[in-house]
C-alpha cells in the first residue's frame, strides 16, 4: 500500500474512532492519522489472529472492510492509551 493510501486510511479511521469514543482525545490531524495507522495494525493483526489462529503483524488495505477493521483497532488503541495513562493516587 502506498504512503498516500496509508495517510488516507489513517486519517479516516482515526477521525471515525475519535468520533465514536466518548470524551476528548485531543491532538490534531497528525495524531489522528497516527492513531488510525496504529489502529490499522492492531485491527489487522487481530483480524488475522481470529481468522487463522496465527499471530502476524498485518494491516488492512484501503477498502470498506479495511477501514472498518482499522476503526475497530483505533478504538482499541484509544482505550488502551486511556487505561495506561490514568494515574492512581
N, C-alpha and C positions, 0 to 999 in steps of 0.2 A: 504494500500500500504506500502511496506517495506521501510526502510530507504535507501537501495540501489537503489530502483526504484525512490525515491524522488531525490537522488543525480543525477541519470542519466537524469531524466526529467528536473531537474533544470539546469544542465549543457547544455543540448541540447537546451532547449527553450531559455535560456539566451544568448547562443552563436549565435543562429539564429536571435534573436531580435537585438542584438548588431550589427550584420552584415547588417541587413535591415535598421536600423535607421541611417541616415547620421550624421556625426560628430564623435567626440571622446568621448566615455563614460568613459574610464579609468577603473581601477580595474583589479584584477587578476581573477583567476579561482574561488576563493571563493565568490567574489562579483558577478560574473557571475552566479554561482549556486544560490546564494541568490536571485538575480533578477529573475531567472527562477522559483523558488519556489513561490515568491511573485506574479509573473505573472500567475502562475497556479491557485492560489487562486482568483486573480482578474478575470481572464478569466472564470474559473469555476463558480464563483458567477454570473457573467454577463450572462453566458450561461443558467444557471438555471432560472435567472430572466426573460430573454427573452422567454424561453421555457414555463415556468409555471406561471410567474407573481408574484412569491413569492421571497422574498429576503432571501437566505440561503447561509451560508458560505460553499462553496464546492470546490473541486479540481478534475480535470480530472485524469484518470488513465494513465498508460504508454502504449499508443497506438497512432496510426497516428492521429486520430481526437483529442485525448488528447493533443498531442504535438502541434497541430495547435491551439487549444484553449489557451494553455499555452503561445505560442509565441505571440498571439494577446494580451493577458493580460500583457506580459512583455513589449511589445511595448507601451501599455497604461501606464505602470508603468514608463518607461523611459520618456515619455512626461510629466507625472505629476511631476516627480522629476526635470526635467529640467525647467518646468514652476515655480515650487516653489523655486528653488534655484537661480533664476535670481534676481539680485539686481537692484532696480530702484534708479537712482541717481538724 
